[in-house]
Amino acid sequence: MSEKVFIFDEIVVPTSQAARLRDAYIADYAPTAKARGMSLDGAWRSPPVELADRTVTLHFLWSVPNVGGWWGMRLGAARADPTQDVPLDGDEEKMRWWAWVDDIAVSRKRTFMLDIEEAAHV
Amino acid sequence: MFNLLHVVNLSDAAGDADAIAARLAEIGMTLPGVVTNAAGKTLPRSLNGEHLMWRISFATEVDHWAALSSATWRSEIDPLLDPASGVSFDRVSYRPSLSDASAGRQKEGIWRCLTLSVDAGTSAAEIIQFEKDTALMPAHVPAIRNWALCKVVASTGRRNWTHVWEQEFDDVAGLEGPYMLDPIHWGLVDGWFDPECPQRIVDPFLIHAAFAIKQAVIA
């Protein structure tokens, strides 16, 4: 059974801002996420055609190896280690980033997911 | 029940945390209407838990306010918590809205609180859902013995505190292990706290702290 935990961001953004948000996500957010142990497993946009007066949804699928990795992502690796007495790390940076996103986006979701084991051999 | 919590910071000049906690616990037993009373040094790995905590359960809110305005409080407790002596504290007066103290406790354990502040302007529907989700945790995490989800009636300190989520565990391992690892925590409840989740409503500055208890304090 895989212990991997998936983190799925879905960000709905006006078409006019889609490239701006995509580029910032890749250039600014992704490196900080990777530094917290997250691996980018895939990224998509929908719908396949961009229409000027509609919205675009950006989808980013991340994963961490297990629940310990999830807490490392959430609190910082040192804080997630029960043997270390250190402060929580990174909340202010996260707040700033997502406040910027929320100012541009129409809506967004972050979903946490586990594998459906029964589908592994389909 | 009606509860009172102090989370106390001591400057170097303020004195020894163990000695001050012992004195607060000793005086606390003499206050009117006290049902349970415990104080102790904050255990390692707290977030904003400072140096010591002191928690009292009163039979009624009336007892609580009577204690705070009592001569004993003025003459015995105020000097121990005097800012002029290098002491600062969060004081939180709170009432359980959902609780289960049926596990009891006649042995040592830990009491842990998450004292938090929901953002001003959060809708009632969101707060109710947050409370419902949080109250699901004990059914999924048997390491939680007694527990209470509480609404703050009055507070002073570093935030305008709104809730106290308090639990008792047999030991720190229950808090660091099952409590953290169960998906009810990281997969559902934490979203209300996570700065990366759009449903976040809790100020990231919160008090996560525990201290050792000799018997149940959640009554």
HADDOCK unambig.tbl for C-alpha pairs under 7 A between the chains (distance, minus, plus):
assign (segid A and resid 67 and name CA) (segid B and resid 181 and name CA) 6.55 0.50 0.50
assign (segid A and resid 82 and name CA) (segid B and resid 176 and name CA) 6.79 0.50 0.50
assign (segid A and resid 85 and name CA) (segid B and resid 44 and name CA) 6.38 0.50 0.50
assign (segid A and resid 85 and name CA) (segid B and resid 45 and name CA) 4.67 0.50 0.50
assign (segid A and resid 86 and name CA) (segid B and resid 45 and name CA) 6.78 0.50 0.50
assign (segid A and resid 87 and name CA) (segid B and resid 47 and name CA) 6.65 0.50 0.50
assign (segid A and resid 91 and name CA) (segid B and resid 195 and name CA) 6.44 0.50 0.50
assign (segid A and resid 94 and name CA) (segid B and resid 195 and name CA) 6.17 0.50 0.50
assign (segid A and resid 94 and name CA) (segid B and resid 196 and name CA) 6.35 0.50 0.50
assign (segid A and resid 95 and name CA) (segid B and resid 195 and name CA) 5.57 0.50 0.50
assign (segid A and resid 98 and name CA) (segid B and resid 196 and name CA) 6.49 0.50 0.50
assign (segid A and resid 108 and name CA) (segid B and resid 198 and name CA) 6.87 0.50 0.50
assign (segid A and resid 109 and name CA) (segid B and resid 198 and name CA) 6.44 0.50 0.50
assign (segid A and resid 110 and name CA) (segid B and resid 197 and name CA) 5.83 0.50 0.50
assign (segid A and resid 112 and name CA) (segid B and resid 187 and name CA) 6.21 0.50 0.50
